[in-house]
Amino acid sequence: MIKELVKKNRTYRRFYEDVKIERETLEELIDLARLSSSGGNLQSLKYILSHDDEKNSLIFPHLRWAGYLTDWDGPEEGERPSAYIVVLGDKEISANHFWDHGIACQSILLGACEKGLGGCMFGASNKQALTEALHIPERYEVILVIALGKPKEVVVLEEVADPQDIKYWRDEQGVHHVPKRKLEDIIVNL
C-alpha cells in the first residue's frame, strides 16, 4: 500500500486551477507534518497557508519551475496551483532545521496524494522577494514552498536508459517522463 502511494506521489507542475483546496484540507496536511519526526524534537518549522487567488498570486511569480524544461516558464493561467504551503524555519527556536523540512514535506505530499491532490516542492525560489511579498517577520526564514492542486498532467516513471542522463522531459502529448535508476544501481555492496 505505501509503495503504491509513493509511486503515485510525483512532482506535478500543472493543475486544474479551478479545483479549490479548502483551508481545512491544508490544516489536515500540516497536522501530518506536525506529527512527523523532528531533529532534537525542536519542531522549529512553521507554515503559511494560501488557498485564495489573491495570496496565491503573491507567491506564484517567485517560484522557479522545472529547471530541465528550459523552454517552459511554468504553468499558464488555468493550470496554476490552487494552494500553497510556505515552509518556514523559526530562527527563535533553532538556526538549524536539520532534515525536518524533507520529512515534513514528504508527509504533506503523501497526505495530499491520498486525497487525490498533487504537489511540487520548490527549494528554488526568490526567497527574499517572497518574504517581502508576504510580509514575513524576520524571525522566520523561507525554507521552501509546496504548490498543491488537482493534477492536470500524467507523470510516468521509467527506467534510466543512460546513467549520465537523469533529466525529466515531456513528450509531444505533454506526458511528463521521469527516469529512475535501477534498484541494483543505487545499492552499494561492500
N, C-alpha and C positions, 0 to 999 in steps of 0.2 A: 504494500500500500504506500509506504513512504517513498519507495523508488519511483513509482508512477507519478506521485506528486512532484518529486524533484525533477523528473524528466519533463513534466508539463510546465514547470516554473521556469520559463525562458525570459530573456530580456526582450520586452515588447516596446516598440517605439512609435507605433501608430494605433490609435484608439477610436472608438465610437465616442466622440466628444460629447454628444447629446445624451449619453447614458451617464446620469449623475451618480455620484457616490455621496451618501449621507454622512454627516459628522459622526453619527453613532457607529457606522462601519469603520471609519478611521480610528475611533476610540477603541473599538474591539481589536484592531490590528496593533495599536500602541500597547494595549494590555498584553498581547503576546510578547512584545519586546520587553515590557516591564517584568514579565515572569522569566525571561531568559537569563542565562548566566551573565555575570558582570565581573570584570577583573577586580579583585580585592573586595568584591561586593559593594563597590563605591556607588554604583548606579548614577553616574555623572551625566548620562545622556538626557536631553530634553527634546521636545518635539513641537514644531509649529505645524498645525493642520490647515490645509487650504482646500476648499471644495466649492468655492464660488468663483464666478468668472472674473470678478474684479481682482481678487488676490492672486488667482491663477495667472492673470495677465502680468502681474508684477514679477512672478517667478520665471515664467517661460523664457524671456529673452536672455536670461543669464546662464542658461544651460548649454552645454556643448554636446551635440547629438552625433553619435555614430562616427567616430574618427576614421574607420576604414571605408566608409561610404563618402568619399571625398566630393562627390557631385551632389550631395544631399545636405541641405541645411536644417533638416528637422521636419517634423510633421506640419502639414498645411492646416489651415483653418478647417475645422470639422473632424480632424484626425488627432488633435492635441489631447493631452491627458485631461481628465475631468477632476483630478485631485492631485495634491502633492503632500508629501511629508518632508519637512526640512529637519534634518537631524542635527542637533546642536550639542556641543560639549560645554558643560557648565564649568568654567575655569575656577569658580569659587569652591568647587568640590574637588577637582583634580585637574592638573595640567596635562596628564597623560591618560587618554581614554582607552589605552590598550587596544584590544581587538573587539571591544564592546559593540562598536557600530556594525561590524561584519555579522556578528551573531544576531544583533537586534534586527538588522535589515533582512537577513535570511528568514527569521521568524515572521516578520511583517509580510514578506513576499510569498512565503508558503501559505500563510493565512489568507492573503489576497487570492492566490491561485485556487485555494479550496472554495472560495466564494465566487469563482468564475471571473475573477479580475486578473489583471496582469500588471507588470510594472517594469521600471527601468531605474537602476541606481546611477546617480551621477556624482562621481568624485570630481569630474571635470566640469567646473562652472566658474563663473566670475564671482567668487565668494564675497569680495569686498562690495561689489555693486549690489549683490543680493542682500547683504547685511544692511546697506543703506536703503534699498528699496522697501524692505520690510521693517525698518527702524528697529533692528535687533540690538538690544543693550550690549555694552562692551563685555559684560561678564560671560557672554556666550560666544563661541566660535562655530561657524558653519562647518560641519564635517562633510556632509553630503546631502543630496536631495533624492527622494524617491518619487518618481512620477507614477501615477496609477490611473487605470481606466479599464474599460472592457476592451480586450484586444481586438484589433481590426486586421491583424496580419497573421499569416501562417508562418511558424518557425519550425524548421526541420533540422534535426541533429543528423550529422553524417560523419563517417569515419574520415580522419585526416588522410588525404592522398599523398601529400608531400609534407614531411615533418617540419620543414622550414617555412611552410605557408599555412598559418592557422587563422588567416583573416576570414571573417564572415563576409557574406555577399548576398545580393538579391538577384534573382533571375528575371526574365522578361515579364513573368506574371506577378512579380512583386513578392514572391516567396522568399523568405529570409533563411539562408542556409548557414548553419553554424558547425564548422568542423570540430570534432573532438578526437583527441588522441586515444589510441587503444589502451585498454587496461594494462596490458603487459608492458606498454611503453612508459608507464608512469610509476611502476613498482620497481624499486632498486633492490636487487638481490645481492647481498654481501655475504 
